[in-house]
Amino acid sequence: MGTSLILEKVSFLHGLLDPNTVDGNPGQPGPIFRTALADYAVAEILRDIGENLKDRTLGMQIRGIGKELASESSRSMVSSWDEGDDICPPFRHFGPNPRGGPVPDPWRELIDGGRLSVLDHVTPAMNDVLLATALRELASLTTHEKTSSALKQAGENIVKNASSKIYDEYCGTRVKPRIPAPTPHRTAA
């Protein structure tokens, strides 16, 4: 899975978990996902981030954090399923924003034609920094304090390791000036 799709998933999950960003209206009845299901969704995205990181050691660490969160949230899902518990989330109308204009989305600014075209040209270290930014947002979406602090620390380690690589990749890239096209010789008519 590509980084652009991971960033889309994080943005979508943020919209699902924050009732004020579902359709832009304040005062919604509550989040669509219950706590355990939301944590499981975070764990699924962590698995994808772990596979997409170029630093394999940190990728395995992220996958381990996600696996631990998935098992914890699975136990919570089973224990919270009681008689009379509504399985289906409340229906919401996903219509236009009545206040006029779209709901702000930081990842949406990068989208061009349905995909993040900027990500086609990033270096592997810069890809890891983008994923670390997604980790930081996921750390704020989970309810487990231990997982949140582990994700914050892992994101900081990713940025720390990638910063020297970004400098090397930037300085190691050869830059040559554009050669202008020859001007055609014109004759007077």
Contacts in CASP RR format, 6 or more apart in sequence:
PFRMAT RR
TARGET T0000
AUTHOR 0000-0000-0000
METHOD contacts of the structure
MODEL  1
MGTSLILEKVSFLHGLLDPNTVDGNPGQPGPIFRTALADYAVAEILRDIG
ENLKDRTLGMQIRGIGKELASESSRSMVSSWDEGDDICPPFRHFGPNPRG
GPVPDPWRELIDGGRLSVLDHVTPAMNDVLLATALRELASLTTHEKTSSA
LKQAGENIVKNASSKIYDEYCGTRVKPRIPAPTPHRTAA
1 48 0 8 1.000
1 51 0 8 1.000
1 52 0 8 1.000
2 52 0 8 1.000
2 119 0 8 1.000
3 52 0 8 1.000
3 116 0 8 1.000
3 119 0 8 1.000
3 122 0 8 1.000
3 127 0 8 1.000
3 130 0 8 1.000
3 131 0 8 1.000
4 115 0 8 1.000
4 116 0 8 1.000
4 119 0 8 1.000
5 48 0 8 1.000
6 45 0 8 1.000
6 48 0 8 1.000
6 49 0 8 1.000
6 52 0 8 1.000
6 131 0 8 1.000
6 134 0 8 1.000
7 107 0 8 1.000
7 110 0 8 1.000
7 116 0 8 1.000
7 130 0 8 1.000
7 134 0 8 1.000
8 107 0 8 1.000
9 45 0 8 1.000
9 48 0 8 1.000
10 45 0 8 1.000
10 107 0 8 1.000
10 134 0 8 1.000
10 137 0 8 1.000
10 138 0 8 1.000
11 105 0 8 1.000
11 106 0 8 1.000
11 107 0 8 1.000
11 108 0 8 1.000
13 38 0 8 1.000
13 41 0 8 1.000
13 42 0 8 1.000
13 45 0 8 1.000
13 138 0 8 1.000
13 141 0 8 1.000
14 21 0 8 1.000
14 137 0 8 1.000
14 141 0 8 1.000
15 21 0 8 1.000
15 22 0 8 1.000
16 22 0 8 1.000
16 31 0 8 1.000
16 32 0 8 1.000
16 33 0 8 1.000
16 38 0 8 1.000
17 31 0 8 1.000
17 32 0 8 1.000
17 33 0 8 1.000
17 38 0 8 1.000
17 141 0 8 1.000
18 31 0 8 1.000
19 27 0 8 1.000
19 28 0 8 1.000
19 29 0 8 1.000
19 30 0 8 1.000
19 31 0 8 1.000
19 32 0 8 1.000
20 26 0 8 1.000
20 27 0 8 1.000
20 28 0 8 1.000
21 103 0 8 1.000
22 28 0 8 1.000
22 32 0 8 1.000
22 92 0 8 1.000
22 94 0 8 1.000
23 92 0 8 1.000
23 93 0 8 1.000
23 94 0 8 1.000
23 95 0 8 1.000
23 97 0 8 1.000
23 103 0 8 1.000
24 97 0 8 1.000
24 98 0 8 1.000
24 99 0 8 1.000
24 103 0 8 1.000
25 97 0 8 1.000
25 98 0 8 1.000
28 92 0 8 1.000
29 90 0 8 1.000
30 90 0 8 1.000
31 38 0 8 1.000
32 89 0 8 1.000
32 90 0 8 1.000
32 92 0 8 1.000
33 41 0 8 1.000
33 89 0 8 1.000
34 80 0 8 1.000
35 76 0 8 1.000
35 143 0 8 1.000
36 73 0 8 1.000
36 74 0 8 1.000
36 76 0 8 1.000
36 77 0 8 1.000
36 80 0 8 1.000
37 73 0 8 1.000
37 77 0 8 1.000
38 141 0 8 1.000
38 142 0 8 1.000
38 143 0 8 1.000
39 69 0 8 1.000
39 72 0 8 1.000
39 73 0 8 1.000
39 76 0 8 1.000
39 142 0 8 1.000
39 143 0 8 1.000
39 144 0 8 1.000
39 147 0 8 1.000
40 69 0 8 1.000
40 70 0 8 1.000
40 73 0 8 1.000
40 74 0 8 1.000
40 77 0 8 1.000
42 66 0 8 1.000
42 69 0 8 1.000
42 138 0 8 1.000
42 141 0 8 1.000
42 142 0 8 1.000
42 147 0 8 1.000
43 66 0 8 1.000
43 67 0 8 1.000
43 69 0 8 1.000
43 70 0 8 1.000
43 73 0 8 1.000
44 70 0 8 1.000
45 134 0 8 1.000
45 138 0 8 1.000
46 62 0 8 1.000
46 63 0 8 1.000
46 65 0 8 1.000
46 66 0 8 1.000
46 69 0 8 1.000
46 135 0 8 1.000
46 138 0 8 1.000
46 151 0 8 1.000
47 63 0 8 1.000
47 66 0 8 1.000
47 67 0 8 1.000
47 70 0 8 1.000
49 59 0 8 1.000
49 62 0 8 1.000
49 131 0 8 1.000
49 134 0 8 1.000
49 135 0 8 1.000
49 138 0 8 1.000
50 58 0 8 1.000
50 59 0 8 1.000
50 60 0 8 1.000
50 62 0 8 1.000
50 63 0 8 1.000
50 131 0 8 1.000
51 59 0 8 1.000
51 63 0 8 1.000
52 127 0 8 1.000
52 131 0 8 1.000
53 59 0 8 1.000
53 62 0 8 1.000
53 128 0 8 1.000
53 131 0 8 1.000
53 158 0 8 1.000
54 124 0 8 1.000
54 125 0 8 1.000
54 127 0 8 1.000
54 128 0 8 1.000
55 128 0 8 1.000
55 158 0 8 1.000
55 161 0 8 1.000
55 162 0 8 1.000
58 128 0 8 1.000
58 154 0 8 1.000
58 157 0 8 1.000
58 158 0 8 1.000
58 161 0 8 1.000
61 154 0 8 1.000
62 135 0 8 1.000
62 151 0 8 1.000
62 154 0 8 1.000
65 147 0 8 1.000
65 150 0 8 1.000
65 151 0 8 1.000
65 154 0 8 1.000
66 147 0 8 1.000
68 147 0 8 1.000
69 142 0 8 1.000
69 144 0 8 1.000
69 147 0 8 1.000
72 144 0 8 1.000
97 103 0 8 1.000
102 108 0 8 1.000
107 116 0 8 1.000
110 116 0 8 1.000
110 117 0 8 1.000
110 118 0 8 1.000
110 119 0 8 1.000
112 118 0 8 1.000
119 127 0 8 1.000
119 130 0 8 1.000
122 130 0 8 1.000
123 165 0 8 1.000
123 166 0 8 1.000
123 169 0 8 1.000
124 165 0 8 1.000
124 169 0 8 1.000
125 162 0 8 1.000
125 163 0 8 1.000
125 165 0 8 1.000
125 166 0 8 1.000
125 169 0 8 1.000
126 162 0 8 1.000
126 166 0 8 1.000
126 169 0 8 1.000
128 158 0 8 1.000
128 159 0 8 1.000
128 161 0 8 1.000
128 162 0 8 1.000
129 158 0 8 1.000
129 159 0 8 1.000
129 162 0 8 1.000
129 166 0 8 1.000
131 158 0 8 1.000
132 154 0 8 1.000
132 155 0 8 1.000
132 156 0 8 1.000
132 158 0 8 1.000
132 159 0 8 1.000
132 162 0 8 1.000
135 151 0 8 1.000
135 152 0 8 1.000
135 154 0 8 1.000
135 155 0 8 1.000
135 158 0 8 1.000
136 151 0 8 1.000
136 152 0 8 1.000
136 155 0 8 1.000
138 151 0 8 1.000
139 147 0 8 1.000
139 148 0 8 1.000
139 149 0 8 1.000
139 151 0 8 1.000
139 152 0 8 1.000
140 148 0 8 1.000
142 148 0 8 1.000
142 151 0 8 1.000
END
